[in-house]
Each structure stands twice: as C-alpha cells, then as structure tokens.
C-alpha cells in the first residue's frame, strides 16, 4: 500500500461520508428549500472527494484529465439545475419553512 | 461564421481526444453531435456581440481556490448541523445585491451562491438575487459581500 493509495482511500471515504450526510440531510431537513442544502453537500464536497480519490488511483493519465473535466462540468451544471428547481418552486409560490416557534424546539 | 467554425473544430478535437475510438461510426456520430451543438449555440445567440464575455473566463482560475475553500468550510458547517440531534437550523430568505455588470458575471455569482451549501439562489433579477439560507451563519457570511466583490473583480480585469 503506497502513499497514493492511502490518500486515494482517505478521499474516497471522505466523499462517501459527505454523500451519506447529504442523504441524511435530505431526510431530516424540514422542507423543500432546506433539503436542497443537504443535496448540495453531495454535489460539492461529496462528489469532489470521490473524484479526487479516483484521480489518485488513475495517476497521470488521460483518465485523470477526463475526471477533472467531469468534475468541472458537474460543478457547473449542478448549481444550475438546483437554481432551476428553486426558482420554479419560488415562482409557483411555495413558501419556505421558517422556524418561528424557536423556544418550543430548543 | 468564423466563430461557428472555430467552435465546431474545437469541439470535434476535444471529442476525438476524449473518445479515443476511431471507427467510422463513432467518428460520424461525433461529427453529428458537434454540428448539432454549433447549430444550437447559433440559435441561442451566444456569439452576439453583447454576450461576448470570454475575457471573464481568463481570471476565473484565480477565483476558484477561494470558492473551493468557501465551499469546504460551508460543507463542514452544514454537515455538523445535519448530524446534530437538535438540528440547529434557522432558514431565512433575503435579497443580496449583485454588482456585476454583465450577464455572465451575475450567472457566476448566482451559481457560486448555489454551489455553497447553506445558500441557494432562488431568483435573479437585474441587480438583486433572492437567496434562501439554511442558517443565520450562512446568511451573514454571504451578506458580508465578499463573494460579490470577488466576482465583480473578475469583470474589472478587462478595463485595466
């Protein structure tokens, strides 16, 4: 087990952790808008760490170039689609959940 | 017309590089998809003079490290809140000013907001962006205006 393998596995496991936390957030958070924040963890740090882990596995090759490009396009398209979702919900008049009964919960 | 030609050739070169297969079927499929993209881009009017913002893309790599760091910090914060038994969140909606002059600048700013966990841009008007934030902390970190300033700084590179 060389040092690249080690870095690769740390990144992969970190990515898995953030994808998992993103899914937990998707289930635990109260409404449509706040659930998007959970999903964006999966899109950003979760995906990025998985891809960095895979780059360390691939080494300096064309595969790594492709992985970089996939990550680049992912970081470009995922906020665009998230914005499209949020905007259509907002335009349709969906009201965000706001914590008014602060004292009840704490 | 020259723009379209350059775009088509560049797309096909990239397609060849990434495909790595040189059979007649795949080569023609690649040519068809590149041609489709050029036609679509032409119809969308991407090459109209007022929408030329290529100069914005040059200083963009200088902005990425800062953005990635902001995303990293925000991820840790949101992950901690999601796993916290009490779920300490306080969602709110507010407007921030987008001081970018060009369309692409505002797109970069709105997408950066959405990309950072804890804030999602809900609506983009001429110079304001409606933002949904998960916590007061993520709202206030956006309201400092540092991200807005950094994206606007990308635009100013052209004048200097």
Interface residues (C-beta under 8 A of the other chain):
Chain A: X18 X21 X24 X25 X28 X29 X30 X31 X33 X34 X36 X37 X38 X40 X41 X43 X44 X45 X48 X62 X66 X69 X75 X76 X78 X79 X80 X82 X83 X86 X87 X89 X90 X91 X96 X97 X98 X99 X102 X105 X106
Chain B: X17 X18 X20 X68 X71 X72 X75 X78 X79 X82 X83 X86 X87 X89 X90 X91 X92 X93 X110 X111 X112 X114 X115 X116 X117 X118 X119 X120 X121 X122 X123 X124 X130 X132 X134
